[in-house]
Amino acid sequence: MSTSAYIFRSGWTRSRTRARALGVAPKVLLPGKTRPEPATDVGGAVERVREALARHDVPGSGSDGQRTPSSVRDLDHQVGYAWAAYRNGHYPQVLRMLPDLFGDSLRIHHTLTADASATDLLIRVHRLAAQLLVKLGEPNLAWLAADRAMTAATGDPRRVGLAAISLAQALRALRRGRLAMTAALTAVHQLDPAPSRDRPPEEVALTGTLLIEAALAAAAHGDAAAADLTDHAAHLATVHGEQHHRDDDGIGFGPNAVELARALTAMSVGDHHRAIATHRRATDGDVWQRLPAEHRAAHLIDITRAHLDLGDARAAGRALVTADAIAPAEVRLRPAARAALTTVLRAGPTPADVARLAAAVGLTRQ
């Protein structure tokens, strides 16, 4: 065997071992060029979203130079495209789309007040905005968007449940864990939480996702109910099977999603060894690979807290590098990721791949 072939095979073997622990494809850990940072004025884009959310009037319909109203069908396609971009971690693209989506969804909702599809579109747009704004470190703005979704959803348990997911996330970001748990559980109680196989799959996924949000919120403020809520979600997922792992407008539910949440709840209550063990089991398999890029990268960033609290800065660095390979915007635009990367840099000697990531993000060891 040639020297170059031996080096490549050795590197591949090491990458495969590390990838197994992280639950990613080995190729993402092989040396290569650092992905460029998304070229977007995020601050300016967020400000345009803020301005669009601040509007209480219905935007014009084209005669004064404004956008021509979309049909429900066209807008549904645009909103679906925006959610797909979000699931794939293309946050700058979603930010650019949101102001127009706000205006178009408000216009159609105002014009077609009796059309349920128009109401659904308004809720979907505001939920998307709320969930993205949480990631970008704008929890107050996210709360506003989620509240708009809740207002539009009033009177329909399914719509309320969808909006409550985004509201709970915004409240958790504001460190209002008890309120977040209440919001999620109130929505669950409006649905039928009994684990019956006769329930529609989308209703099961919605209930399970709300239970996960409630568990994460409970753990965040030290409520012992977190374990029971996670167990309830796990039972629901077991009864209905793994087929609900697919993500539909932020609703991805199944046994794997529950185990990822179980790792994060364990981390929140300080049981970091159990958190890491659960994380490794949940990320070792094909189901993990089929989760949306956004979900996988976000989880890897979140679990860095457990690595760091255990004093394992190298594992935290590997998780961040892997998250960047999956969805670069998660690491490069999300304040939580930058904070974790800063901690890794301060911990001591920095591996080459982490140093490349830090340089791409614009961070240096302090």
C-alpha positions as CSV (number, residue, x, y, z in Angstrom):
1,M,0.0,0.0,0.0
2,S,1.4,3.4,-0.9
3,T,2.1,6.0,1.8
4,S,-0.7,8.3,0.5
5,A,-3.2,5.5,0.4
6,Y,-2.2,4.5,4.0
7,I,-2.7,8.1,5.2
8,F,-6.0,8.4,3.5
9,R,-7.3,5.1,4.9
10,S,-6.0,6.0,8.4
11,G,-7.7,9.4,8.2
12,W,-11.0,7.7,7.0
13,T,-10.9,5.2,9.9
14,R,-10.4,7.9,12.5
15,S,-13.1,10.0,10.9
16,R,-15.5,7.0,10.8
17,T,-14.8,6.4,14.6
18,R,-15.5,10.1,15.4
19,A,-18.5,10.2,13.1
20,R,-20.1,7.1,14.8
21,A,-19.9,8.9,18.2
22,L,-21.4,12.1,16.7
23,G,-23.9,10.4,14.5
24,V,-22.9,11.9,11.2
25,A,-21.4,10.7,7.9
26,P,-17.6,10.2,8.1
27,K,-17.0,12.4,5.0
28,V,-18.1,15.6,6.9
29,L,-15.1,15.1,9.3
30,L,-12.4,14.7,6.6
31,P,-10.1,17.7,6.1
32,G,-11.2,20.1,3.4
33,K,-11.9,23.7,2.7
34,T,-14.0,25.5,5.3
35,R,-17.4,26.5,4.0
36,P,-17.8,30.2,3.5
37,E,-19.9,32.1,6.0
38,P,-23.3,33.0,4.6
39,A,-23.1,36.4,3.0
40,T,-26.0,38.2,4.5
41,D,-26.5,41.3,6.5
42,V,-28.4,39.5,9.3
43,G,-28.9,42.6,11.4
44,G,-30.4,44.5,8.5
45,A,-32.6,41.5,7.6
46,V,-33.9,41.1,11.1
47,E,-34.7,44.8,11.2
48,R,-36.8,44.4,8.1
49,V,-38.6,41.6,9.7
50,R,-39.1,43.8,12.8
51,E,-40.6,46.5,10.6
52,A,-42.9,44.1,8.8
53,L,-44.1,42.7,12.2
54,A,-44.8,46.2,13.5
55,R,-47.3,46.9,10.7
56,H,-50.9,46.6,11.8
57,D,-52.4,47.8,8.5
58,V,-53.1,45.5,5.5
59,P,-50.4,46.2,2.8
60,G,-51.6,47.6,-0.5
61,S,-52.6,45.5,-3.5
62,G,-50.4,46.7,-6.3
63,S,-52.0,50.0,-7.5
64,D,-49.5,52.0,-5.4
65,G,-46.5,50.1,-6.5
66,Q,-46.7,47.4,-3.8
67,R,-46.8,43.7,-4.5
68,T,-49.7,42.2,-6.4
69,P,-51.7,39.9,-4.1
70,S,-50.9,36.2,-4.4
71,S,-53.5,33.5,-4.7
72,V,-53.8,31.1,-1.8
73,R,-52.2,28.4,-3.9
74,D,-49.2,30.5,-4.9
75,L,-48.7,31.7,-1.4
76,D,-49.0,28.1,0.0
77,H,-46.2,27.1,-2.4
78,Q,-44.0,30.1,-1.3
79,V,-44.6,29.3,2.4
80,G,-43.8,25.7,1.8
81,Y,-40.6,26.7,0.1
82,A,-39.6,28.9,3.0
83,W,-40.2,26.1,5.5
84,A,-38.1,23.7,3.4
85,A,-35.3,26.3,3.4
86,Y,-35.6,26.5,7.2
87,R,-35.5,22.7,7.6
88,N,-32.3,22.7,5.5
89,G,-30.7,25.5,7.5
90,H,-30.8,28.2,4.9
91,Y,-31.7,30.9,7.3
92,P,-30.5,34.0,5.3
93,Q,-32.9,32.9,2.5
94,V,-35.8,32.6,4.9
95,L,-35.0,36.0,6.4
96,R,-35.1,37.6,3.0
97,M,-38.5,36.0,2.3
98,L,-40.3,36.8,5.6
99,P,-41.2,40.5,5.1
100,D,-43.0,39.7,1.8
101,L,-44.6,36.6,3.3
102,F,-46.0,38.7,6.2
103,G,-47.6,41.2,3.8
104,D,-49.0,38.6,1.5
105,S,-50.4,36.4,4.2
106,L,-52.0,39.4,5.9
107,R,-53.5,40.6,2.6
108,I,-55.0,37.2,1.7
109,H,-56.3,36.6,5.3
110,H,-58.0,40.1,5.2
111,T,-59.4,39.4,1.7
112,L,-60.6,35.8,2.3
113,T,-61.7,36.0,5.9
114,A,-63.9,32.9,5.6
115,D,-61.2,30.8,3.9
116,A,-59.5,28.4,6.4
117,S,-56.5,28.0,4.1
118,A,-55.8,31.7,4.4
119,T,-55.8,31.5,8.2
120,D,-53.5,28.5,8.0
121,L,-51.1,30.4,5.9
122,L,-51.0,33.4,8.3
123,I,-50.2,31.0,11.2
124,R,-47.5,29.2,9.2
125,V,-45.7,32.4,8.3
126,H,-45.7,33.7,11.9
127,R,-44.7,30.3,13.3
128,L,-41.8,30.2,10.9
129,A,-40.7,33.7,11.8
130,A,-40.9,32.9,15.6
131,Q,-38.8,29.8,15.3
132,L,-36.1,31.4,13.2
133,L,-36.0,34.5,15.4
134,V,-35.4,32.3,18.5
135,K,-32.3,30.9,16.8
136,L,-31.0,34.3,15.9
137,G,-31.2,35.5,19.5
138,E,-34.3,37.7,19.1
139,P,-36.7,36.1,21.7
140,N,-38.9,39.2,22.2
141,L,-39.5,39.5,18.5
142,A,-40.1,35.8,18.3
143,W,-42.7,36.1,21.1
144,L,-44.5,38.8,19.1
145,A,-44.6,36.6,16.0
146,A,-45.8,33.5,18.0
147,D,-48.4,35.6,19.8
148,R,-49.8,36.7,16.4
149,A,-50.0,33.1,15.4
150,M,-51.8,32.2,18.6
151,T,-54.3,35.0,18.0
152,A,-55.1,33.8,14.5
153,A,-55.4,30.2,15.8
154,T,-58.0,31.0,18.4
155,G,-60.9,28.6,18.5
156,D,-59.3,25.7,16.6
157,P,-57.4,23.2,18.8
158,R,-55.1,22.0,16.0
159,R,-54.1,25.5,15.0
160,V,-53.6,26.5,18.7
161,G,-51.4,23.4,19.1
162,L,-49.2,24.4,16.1
163,A,-48.9,28.0,17.3
164,A,-48.2,26.9,20.9
165,I,-45.0,25.1,19.8
166,S,-43.5,28.3,18.6
167,L,-44.8,30.2,21.6
168,A,-43.2,27.7,24.0
169,Q,-39.9,28.0,22.1
170,A,-40.0,31.8,22.4
171,L,-40.8,31.6,26.1
172,R,-38.0,29.2,26.8
173,A,-35.6,31.5,25.0
174,L,-36.8,34.3,27.3
175,R,-36.1,32.0,30.3
176,R,-39.8,31.7,31.1
177,G,-39.8,27.9,31.4
178,R,-42.9,27.7,33.6
179,L,-44.9,29.8,31.2
180,A,-43.6,27.8,28.2
181,M,-44.6,24.5,29.9
182,T,-48.1,25.9,30.6
183,A,-48.5,27.1,27.0
184,A,-47.6,23.7,25.6
185,L,-49.7,21.6,28.1
186,T,-52.7,23.9,27.7
187,A,-52.6,23.1,23.9
188,V,-52.2,19.4,24.6
189,H,-55.3,19.4,26.8
190,Q,-57.3,20.8,24.0
191,L,-56.3,17.8,21.9
192,D,-56.9,14.2,22.7
193,P,-53.7,12.9,24.2
194,A,-54.9,9.3,24.5
195,P,-52.4,7.0,22.6
196,S,-55.0,5.4,20.3
197,R,-54.0,4.0,16.9
198,D,-57.2,5.5,15.5
199,R,-55.8,9.0,15.8
200,P,-54.6,10.7,12.6
201,P,-50.8,10.7,12.3
202,E,-50.6,14.4,12.1
203,E,-52.5,14.8,15.4
204,V,-50.2,12.3,17.1
205,A,-47.1,14.2,15.9
206,L,-48.5,17.5,17.1
207,T,-49.4,16.1,20.6
208,G,-46.0,14.4,20.9
209,T,-44.1,17.6,19.8
210,L,-46.0,19.7,22.4
211,L,-45.1,17.1,25.1
212,I,-41.5,17.4,24.1
213,E,-41.7,21.2,24.3
214,A,-43.3,21.0,27.7
215,A,-40.6,18.6,28.9
216,L,-37.8,20.9,27.7
217,A,-39.5,23.8,29.4
218,A,-40.0,21.9,32.6
219,A,-36.3,20.8,32.7
220,A,-35.2,24.4,32.0
221,H,-36.7,25.6,35.3
222,G,-36.0,22.5,37.4
223,D,-39.5,21.0,37.4
224,A,-39.5,17.2,38.1
225,A,-42.4,16.8,35.7
226,A,-39.8,16.8,32.8
227,A,-39.2,13.1,33.2
228,D,-42.9,12.2,33.2
229,L,-43.6,14.4,30.2
230,T,-40.8,12.8,28.2
231,D,-42.0,9.3,29.2
232,H,-45.5,10.3,28.0
233,A,-44.1,11.4,24.7
234,A,-42.0,8.2,24.4
235,H,-45.1,6.1,25.0
236,L,-47.0,8.0,22.4
237,A,-44.1,7.5,19.9
238,T,-43.9,3.8,20.7
239,V,-47.6,3.2,20.1
240,H,-47.5,4.9,16.8
241,G,-44.1,4.0,15.5
242,E,-41.1,5.7,13.9
243,Q,-43.0,6.7,10.7
244,H,-43.7,10.1,12.3
245,H,-40.0,11.1,12.2
246,R,-40.7,13.2,9.1
247,D,-40.8,17.0,9.6
248,D,-43.8,19.0,8.4
249,D,-43.6,22.7,9.1
250,G,-41.5,22.1,12.2
251,I,-43.5,19.0,13.4
252,G,-41.1,16.1,13.5
253,F,-42.0,13.3,16.0
254,G,-41.0,9.8,16.7
255,P,-38.9,7.7,19.2
256,N,-35.7,9.3,17.9
257,A,-36.9,12.8,18.4
258,V,-38.0,11.9,21.9
259,E,-34.6,10.4,22.8
260,L,-32.8,13.6,21.5
261,A,-35.1,15.6,23.8
262,R,-34.4,13.2,26.7
263,A,-30.7,14.0,26.3
264,L,-31.4,17.7,26.5
265,T,-33.6,17.4,29.5
266,A,-31.0,15.4,31.3
267,M,-28.4,18.1,30.4
268,S,-30.7,20.8,31.7
269,V,-31.0,19.1,35.1
270,G,-27.3,18.6,35.4
271,D,-27.1,14.9,34.6
272,H,-24.5,15.4,31.9
273,H,-23.2,11.8,31.7
274,R,-26.7,10.5,31.1
275,A,-27.2,13.3,28.6
276,I,-24.1,12.3,26.5
277,A,-24.9,8.6,26.7
278,T,-28.5,9.2,25.5
279,H,-27.2,11.6,22.8
280,R,-24.8,9.0,21.5
281,R,-27.5,6.3,21.3
282,A,-29.9,8.6,19.6
283,T,-27.4,9.8,17.0
284,D,-26.1,6.3,16.1
285,G,-28.3,5.2,13.2
286,D,-30.1,5.9,10.0
287,V,-33.1,7.6,11.7
288,W,-30.8,10.4,12.9
289,Q,-29.5,10.9,9.4
290,R,-33.0,11.3,8.0
291,L,-33.9,14.2,10.4
292,P,-33.8,17.7,8.9
293,A,-30.4,19.4,8.8
294,E,-31.8,22.1,11.1
295,H,-32.8,19.6,13.8
296,R,-29.5,17.7,13.7
297,A,-27.3,20.8,13.7
298,A,-29.3,22.5,16.4
299,H,-29.1,19.4,18.6
300,L,-25.3,19.1,18.2
301,I,-25.0,22.8,19.3
302,D,-27.3,22.3,22.2
303,I,-25.4,19.2,23.5
304,T,-22.1,21.1,23.6
305,R,-23.1,22.4,27.0
306,A,-23.0,18.9,28.4
307,H,-19.6,18.3,26.8
308,L,-18.2,21.6,28.2
309,D,-19.6,21.0,31.7
310,L,-17.9,17.7,31.7
311,G,-14.6,19.4,30.8
312,D,-14.5,17.8,27.3
313,A,-13.8,20.8,25.1
314,R,-12.6,18.6,22.3
315,A,-15.9,16.8,22.1
316,A,-17.7,20.1,22.1
317,G,-15.5,21.4,19.3
318,R,-16.1,18.3,17.2
319,A,-19.9,18.7,17.7
320,L,-19.6,22.3,16.5
321,V,-17.5,21.4,13.4
322,T,-20.0,18.6,12.6
323,A,-23.0,21.0,13.0
324,D,-21.3,23.4,10.6
325,A,-20.9,20.7,8.0
326,I,-24.6,19.9,8.3
327,A,-26.1,23.4,8.4
328,P,-23.4,26.2,8.5
329,A,-25.9,29.0,9.4
330,E,-26.7,27.2,12.7
331,V,-23.2,27.8,13.8
332,R,-22.4,31.0,12.1
333,L,-25.6,32.9,12.8
334,R,-26.8,31.5,16.1
335,P,-25.5,33.3,19.2
336,A,-25.5,30.1,21.3
337,A,-23.2,28.4,18.9
338,R,-20.8,31.3,18.8
339,A,-20.8,31.4,22.6
340,A,-20.0,27.6,22.7
341,L,-17.2,28.1,20.2
342,T,-15.7,30.9,22.2
343,T,-15.6,28.6,25.3
344,V,-13.9,25.9,23.3
345,L,-11.3,28.4,22.1
346,R,-10.6,29.5,25.6
347,A,-10.3,25.9,26.9
348,G,-6.8,25.3,25.6
349,P,-5.0,24.0,22.5
350,T,-7.4,24.1,19.5
351,P,-7.7,21.3,16.9
352,A,-7.1,22.5,13.3
353,D,-10.7,21.9,12.2
354,V,-12.0,24.0,15.2
355,A,-9.5,26.7,14.4
356,R,-10.6,26.8,10.8
357,L,-14.3,27.1,11.9
358,A,-13.4,29.9,14.4
359,A,-11.6,31.8,11.6
360,A,-14.5,31.4,9.3
361,V,-16.9,32.7,12.0
362,G,-14.6,35.5,12.9
363,L,-13.6,34.4,16.3
364,T,-10.1,34.3,17.8
365,R,-8.9,33.0,21.2
366,Q,-9.2,35.7,23.8
